[in-house]
Amino acid sequence: MKKKKGQSAGTFGIVRLFSLFLLTAVLTCVLCSGGGRRTIKALKLSYPELYGETARELFLLETVRDGTEEQEMVTENEKAALKEKEVLKNGYTTPSDIILMQEQFRKSFSSAESKGTVLQRQYNAENATDVFGSICLRNTTQSHSADIESSLNGTLYLDIKDKALPTVLVFHTHTTESYEMLDEGWFTPSYSTRSTDPARNMVRVGDAICEELEKNNIGVIHDTQIHDSRYTGAYDRSRASVEAILKKYPSIRITLDVHRDAIYLDEKTRVKAIFEINGIKAAQIMIIAGCQDGKVKSFDGWEKNLTFDLRLQKTAEEMFPGLMRPVLFCSRKYNMDVTPCSALLEFGSDSNTLAEAVYSGHLFGQALSRFIEENGR
């Protein structure tokens, strides 16, 4: 509101104060009545300097949530901008499409359909067999003891000459694994945590990792193929994909098979692996480190992988204490033998939310970026 010529400063202040009071009263009334969208827009046009973007955002929020006949008044860019305003405390923004998916879920499912309980659990040293500093490990092998300190001091076969070249390969053996939408403490079997939609399944978590690597000018290849359209043979199919990519991009040094876990206590009780950073929930991540043991053959280089896994675990835990579950050291190979720096990662469980898992993808991507910067040569 511009001061009119000849108007005193005191008079202007009184008029401005009265105008703000009147505007606040009008906004309160119209918002409470549910019919204030056009009024807010008119006020925006008439008195933009009095309230900035707040009323416009309220208008957008009501329109997007209600899906009223005024939907056409909101552009797609405005919708996206509004959702991006929902910024978490540490600067991370929940993607707008995930928020919309959550809203759609609320319309389709309710607690009345609940068939079981989801418990929250943070896995830590209490769930480990071996602990060294910030590193926890759970050893389930038959023949090997775990010497974390010795493995940390092992040779890291990274040797990155130019990190801008393809350096990391992210892929998914079980591509269709997906997550719950809401953090409500219940689940229903009528909602499937399997999806071919890359916006909902493990591809989405891989995208988050890749985004952080790209921010740091680290070359990354993301294989988004679905390898588990038939569950049997998924590892054989993903291995064929990985070998073809490694042949095409010989500069790749790190291969990450990104999954999610499934933790069931019984038919009616499931567990989500969770931790909080700055009061925000994220899915805990577990690195699976395999070895040659028992029936697992042809995995002579497993100790090199273990060194990589433990050093990566150390970096992630130093940056984000609590992000990582204890490393699972087990008699498995999967496709970890394709490079000396390979790992299978479990991002939460099927009872974590998509938002929690994607957030963890960004955190892990940041940790991996630092790891490469510090250990690349």
C-alpha positions as CSV (number, residue, x, y, z in Angstrom):
1,M,0.0,0.0,0.0
2,K,1.6,3.2,-1.1
3,K,1.5,6.3,1.1
4,K,-0.6,9.0,-0.4
5,K,0.9,12.4,-1.0
6,G,0.5,14.7,2.0
7,Q,-0.4,11.8,4.4
8,S,1.5,11.8,7.7
9,A,3.7,8.9,8.8
10,G,1.6,8.3,11.9
11,T,-1.6,8.3,9.9
12,F,-0.1,5.9,7.3
13,G,1.0,3.5,10.1
14,I,-2.5,3.5,11.6
15,V,-4.1,2.8,8.2
16,R,-1.6,0.0,7.5
17,L,-2.2,-1.6,10.8
18,F,-6.0,-1.4,10.4
19,S,-5.7,-2.9,6.9
20,L,-3.6,-5.8,8.1
21,F,-6.1,-6.5,10.9
22,L,-9.0,-6.3,8.4
23,L,-7.2,-8.6,5.9
24,T,-6.4,-11.2,8.6
25,A,-10.0,-11.2,9.8
26,V,-11.3,-11.6,6.2
27,L,-8.8,-14.4,5.5
28,T,-9.7,-16.2,8.7
29,C,-13.4,-16.1,7.9
30,V,-13.2,-17.2,4.4
31,L,-10.8,-20.0,5.1
32,C,-12.9,-21.3,7.9
33,S,-16.0,-21.2,5.8
34,G,-14.2,-23.2,3.0
35,G,-15.3,-20.7,0.4
36,G,-12.4,-18.3,0.2
37,R,-10.4,-19.3,-2.8
38,R,-11.6,-16.5,-5.1
39,T,-11.5,-14.0,-2.2
40,I,-7.9,-14.9,-1.5
41,K,-6.9,-14.5,-5.1
42,A,-8.7,-11.1,-5.3
43,L,-6.9,-10.0,-2.1
44,K,-3.6,-11.2,-3.6
45,L,-4.2,-9.0,-6.7
46,S,-5.3,-6.0,-4.6
47,Y,-2.8,-6.0,-1.7
48,P,0.2,-8.1,-2.7
49,E,2.6,-6.2,-0.5
50,L,0.6,-6.9,2.6
51,Y,0.7,-10.7,2.7
52,G,3.3,-11.9,0.2
53,E,2.8,-15.4,-1.0
54,T,1.0,-16.8,2.1
55,A,-2.5,-16.4,0.9
56,R,-1.7,-17.6,-2.6
57,E,-0.2,-20.7,-1.1
58,L,-3.3,-21.3,1.0
59,F,-5.4,-20.9,-2.1
60,L,-3.3,-23.5,-3.9
61,L,-3.2,-25.9,-1.0
62,E,-7.0,-25.9,-0.7
63,T,-7.5,-26.2,-4.4
64,V,-5.0,-29.1,-4.8
65,R,-6.3,-31.0,-1.8
66,D,-10.0,-30.6,-2.5
67,G,-9.9,-31.1,-6.3
68,T,-12.7,-28.5,-6.8
69,E,-14.0,-26.9,-9.9
70,E,-11.4,-24.2,-9.5
71,Q,-8.6,-26.8,-10.2
72,E,-8.0,-25.2,-13.6
73,M,-7.0,-22.0,-11.8
74,V,-3.8,-23.7,-10.5
75,T,-1.1,-24.4,-13.0
76,E,1.0,-27.6,-12.8
77,N,4.0,-25.5,-12.0
78,E,2.2,-23.9,-9.1
79,K,1.2,-27.3,-7.8
80,A,4.8,-28.5,-7.9
81,A,6.1,-25.3,-6.3
82,L,3.6,-25.6,-3.5
83,K,4.5,-29.1,-2.7
84,E,8.2,-28.2,-2.8
85,K,7.5,-25.8,0.0
86,E,7.0,-28.8,2.3
87,V,10.7,-28.7,3.2
88,L,12.1,-30.9,6.0
89,K,14.2,-29.5,8.8
90,N,17.5,-30.4,7.3
91,G,16.8,-28.9,3.9
92,Y,15.6,-32.1,2.2
93,T,12.3,-31.8,0.4
94,T,9.8,-34.7,0.1
95,P,9.1,-35.0,-3.6
96,S,5.8,-33.6,-4.6
97,D,4.6,-36.7,-6.4
98,I,5.2,-38.9,-3.3
99,I,3.0,-36.5,-1.3
100,L,0.3,-36.8,-3.9
101,M,0.6,-40.6,-3.8
102,Q,0.2,-40.5,-0.1
103,E,-3.0,-38.5,-0.5
104,Q,-4.3,-41.0,-3.0
105,F,-3.6,-43.8,-0.6
106,R,-5.6,-42.1,2.1
107,K,-8.6,-42.0,-0.2
108,S,-8.2,-45.7,-1.2
109,F,-7.3,-47.3,2.1
110,S,-8.2,-46.8,5.8
111,S,-7.3,-48.2,9.2
112,A,-10.6,-50.0,9.1
113,E,-9.0,-52.4,6.6
114,S,-6.0,-53.0,8.9
115,K,-4.9,-56.6,9.1
116,G,-1.8,-56.2,11.2
117,T,0.6,-53.9,13.1
118,V,3.8,-52.3,11.9
119,L,6.4,-51.9,14.6
120,Q,9.3,-49.4,14.4
121,R,12.7,-50.7,15.3
122,Q,16.2,-49.2,15.1
123,Y,18.9,-51.8,14.7
124,N,22.2,-51.1,16.4
125,A,25.0,-52.8,18.4
126,E,22.5,-54.8,20.4
127,N,21.8,-56.7,17.1
128,A,25.4,-57.3,16.3
129,T,27.9,-60.0,17.0
130,D,31.0,-57.8,16.5
131,V,31.6,-54.1,17.1
132,F,34.6,-51.9,16.4
133,G,34.2,-48.1,16.9
134,S,31.1,-47.0,15.0
135,I,30.9,-50.2,12.9
136,C,28.6,-53.0,13.9
137,L,28.5,-56.4,12.2
138,R,26.4,-59.5,12.5
139,N,28.3,-62.6,11.6
140,T,26.1,-65.6,10.5
141,T,28.8,-67.5,8.7
142,Q,29.8,-71.1,9.6
143,S,33.5,-70.9,9.3
144,H,34.7,-67.3,9.5
145,S,35.4,-65.0,12.4
146,A,35.1,-61.3,11.8
147,D,38.0,-59.0,12.5
148,I,36.6,-55.6,11.6
149,E,39.8,-53.7,12.4
150,S,41.9,-56.0,10.1
151,S,39.4,-55.8,7.3
152,L,39.3,-52.0,7.5
153,N,43.1,-52.0,7.0
154,G,42.9,-54.2,4.0
155,T,43.6,-53.0,0.5
156,L,40.8,-51.1,-1.2
157,Y,40.7,-51.9,-4.9
158,L,39.1,-48.7,-6.1
159,D,41.7,-46.9,-8.3
160,I,39.4,-44.3,-9.9
161,K,41.3,-42.3,-12.5
162,D,38.5,-40.0,-13.5
163,K,35.4,-39.9,-11.3
164,A,33.4,-38.1,-14.0
165,L,33.6,-41.3,-16.1
166,P,31.1,-44.0,-15.3
167,T,32.3,-45.1,-11.8
168,V,29.3,-46.5,-10.0
169,L,26.7,-49.0,-11.3
170,V,23.3,-49.0,-9.5
171,F,21.1,-51.9,-10.4
172,H,18.2,-53.9,-9.0
173,T,17.9,-57.7,-9.0
174,H,14.4,-57.4,-7.3
175,T,13.3,-54.3,-9.1
176,T,9.6,-54.5,-8.3
177,E,10.1,-54.4,-4.5
178,S,8.3,-51.4,-3.1
179,Y,7.0,-49.8,0.1
180,E,4.1,-48.7,2.1
181,M,2.8,-45.1,1.5
182,L,1.8,-44.0,5.0
183,D,3.4,-44.1,8.4
184,E,0.3,-45.2,10.3
185,G,1.4,-48.2,12.3
186,W,-0.8,-50.7,10.4
187,F,-0.8,-52.6,7.1
188,T,-3.3,-54.3,4.9
189,P,-2.6,-57.2,2.5
190,S,-4.9,-55.6,0.0
191,Y,-2.1,-53.0,-0.7
192,S,0.8,-54.6,-2.5
193,T,4.4,-53.8,-1.8
194,R,5.4,-54.9,-5.3
195,S,5.1,-52.6,-8.2
196,T,6.4,-52.2,-11.8
197,D,6.1,-48.5,-11.5
198,P,9.6,-47.0,-11.3
199,A,8.2,-44.0,-9.3
200,R,7.3,-46.4,-6.5
201,N,9.7,-49.4,-6.6
202,M,13.5,-49.8,-6.1
203,V,14.3,-47.7,-9.1
204,R,13.1,-44.7,-7.2
205,V,15.6,-45.3,-4.4
206,G,18.3,-45.8,-7.0
207,D,17.4,-42.5,-8.6
208,A,17.9,-40.8,-5.3
209,I,21.4,-42.3,-5.0
210,C,22.3,-41.3,-8.5
211,E,21.1,-37.8,-8.1
212,E,23.5,-37.2,-5.2
213,L,26.4,-38.8,-7.1
214,E,25.7,-36.6,-10.1
215,K,25.6,-33.5,-7.9
216,N,29.2,-34.4,-7.0
217,N,30.2,-35.0,-10.7
218,I,30.6,-38.7,-10.1
219,G,29.7,-40.8,-13.2
220,V,26.9,-43.3,-12.5
221,I,25.0,-45.8,-14.6
222,H,21.5,-46.8,-13.4
223,D,20.2,-50.0,-14.7
224,T,16.4,-49.8,-14.3
225,Q,15.5,-53.1,-16.0
226,I,13.0,-55.3,-14.3
227,H,14.8,-58.6,-13.5
228,D,12.2,-60.1,-11.3
229,S,9.1,-60.3,-13.6
230,R,9.7,-64.0,-12.6
231,Y,11.2,-64.3,-9.2
232,T,13.1,-67.5,-10.0
233,G,16.3,-66.7,-12.0
234,A,16.3,-63.0,-11.1
235,Y,20.0,-63.1,-10.0
236,D,21.0,-64.8,-13.2
237,R,19.2,-62.1,-15.2
238,S,20.7,-59.2,-13.3
239,R,24.1,-60.7,-13.5
240,A,23.9,-60.8,-17.3
241,S,22.8,-57.2,-17.3
242,V,25.7,-56.2,-15.0
243,E,28.3,-58.1,-17.0
244,A,27.1,-56.4,-20.2
245,I,27.3,-52.9,-18.6
246,L,30.8,-53.6,-17.1
247,K,32.0,-54.6,-20.6
248,K,30.6,-51.4,-22.1
249,Y,31.9,-49.2,-19.3
250,P,35.2,-50.6,-18.0
251,S,35.8,-47.5,-15.8
252,I,33.1,-48.7,-13.4
253,R,34.6,-49.6,-10.0
254,I,31.6,-49.9,-7.7
255,T,28.5,-52.0,-8.2
256,L,25.5,-51.7,-5.9
257,D,22.5,-54.0,-6.0
258,V,19.7,-52.0,-4.3
259,H,16.9,-53.9,-2.6
260,R,14.5,-53.6,0.4
261,D,14.1,-56.1,3.2
262,A,10.9,-57.7,4.6
263,I,10.8,-58.2,8.4
264,Y,7.9,-60.2,9.7
265,L,7.5,-61.3,13.3
266,D,4.4,-63.2,12.5
267,E,1.4,-63.0,10.2
268,K,0.0,-59.9,11.9
269,T,3.2,-58.1,12.9
270,R,5.7,-56.5,10.6
271,V,8.8,-54.3,11.4
272,K,10.1,-51.2,9.7
273,A,13.8,-50.4,10.2
274,I,13.9,-46.7,11.1
275,F,16.1,-43.9,12.4
276,E,15.7,-40.2,12.7
277,I,17.9,-37.4,11.6
278,N,16.9,-33.9,12.7
279,G,13.6,-35.3,13.8
280,I,12.9,-36.8,10.4
281,K,12.3,-40.5,9.8
282,A,14.5,-42.4,7.3
283,A,14.7,-46.1,6.5
284,Q,17.8,-47.8,7.9
285,I,20.1,-49.4,5.4
286,M,21.8,-52.8,5.7
287,I,24.9,-53.8,3.7
288,I,25.1,-57.5,3.0
289,A,28.7,-58.8,2.8
290,G,29.1,-62.3,1.5
291,C,31.9,-64.8,1.6
292,Q,33.0,-68.2,0.3
293,D,31.8,-70.6,2.9
294,G,29.9,-73.9,3.1
295,K,28.0,-74.3,-0.2
296,V,29.2,-70.9,-1.6
297,K,32.0,-71.5,-4.0
298,S,34.0,-69.5,-6.5
299,F,34.1,-66.4,-4.4
300,D,37.9,-66.1,-3.7
301,G,37.8,-62.3,-3.6
302,W,35.2,-61.9,-0.8
303,E,37.7,-60.3,1.6
304,K,38.2,-57.4,-0.8
305,N,34.5,-56.9,-0.9
306,L,34.4,-57.0,2.9
307,T,37.0,-54.2,3.2
308,F,35.0,-52.1,0.8
309,D,31.7,-52.8,2.7
310,L,33.1,-51.9,6.1
311,R,34.9,-48.8,4.9
312,L,31.7,-47.6,3.2
313,Q,29.7,-48.4,6.4
314,K,32.2,-46.4,8.4
315,T,31.8,-43.3,6.2
316,A,28.0,-43.5,6.3
317,E,27.9,-43.9,10.0
318,E,30.3,-41.0,10.6
319,M,28.1,-38.8,8.5
320,F,24.7,-40.0,9.7
321,P,25.0,-41.9,12.9
322,G,22.2,-44.6,13.0
323,L,21.5,-44.7,9.3
324,M,23.1,-48.1,8.9
325,R,22.0,-51.4,10.4
326,P,24.8,-53.8,11.3
327,V,26.5,-55.2,8.3
328,L,25.2,-58.7,7.6
329,F,28.3,-61.0,7.1
330,C,26.9,-64.2,5.6
331,S,27.5,-67.2,3.5
332,R,26.2,-65.8,0.3
333,K,27.6,-64.6,-3.0
334,Y,24.6,-63.2,-5.0
335,N,26.5,-61.1,-7.6
336,M,29.0,-59.6,-5.3
337,D,31.9,-61.2,-7.1
338,V,31.6,-59.0,-10.3
339,T,33.9,-56.3,-8.9
340,P,36.1,-56.1,-5.7
341,C,33.8,-53.2,-4.6
342,S,30.4,-54.7,-4.8
343,A,27.6,-54.6,-2.2
344,L,24.0,-55.7,-1.8
345,L,22.0,-53.0,0.0
346,E,18.7,-53.3,1.8
347,F,16.9,-50.0,2.2
348,G,14.4,-50.4,5.0
349,S,11.7,-53.1,4.7
350,D,8.4,-53.4,2.9
351,S,6.8,-51.7,6.0
352,N,8.9,-48.5,5.6
353,T,7.3,-45.8,3.6
354,L,8.5,-44.8,0.1
355,A,9.3,-41.3,1.5
356,E,11.5,-42.8,4.2
357,A,13.4,-45.0,1.7
358,V,13.9,-42.2,-0.9
359,Y,15.2,-39.9,1.8
360,S,17.7,-42.7,2.8
361,G,18.7,-43.0,-0.8
362,H,19.7,-39.3,-0.8
363,L,21.6,-39.7,2.5
364,F,23.4,-42.8,1.3
365,G,24.3,-41.1,-2.0
366,Q,25.9,-38.3,-0.1
367,A,27.9,-40.8,2.0
368,L,29.0,-42.7,-1.1
369,S,30.1,-39.4,-2.7
370,R,32.3,-38.6,0.2
371,F,33.6,-42.1,0.3
372,I,34.7,-41.8,-3.4
373,E,36.2,-38.4,-2.8
374,E,38.3,-39.7,0.1
375,N,39.2,-43.1,-1.2
376,G,39.2,-42.8,-5.0
377,R,42.9,-43.2,-5.4
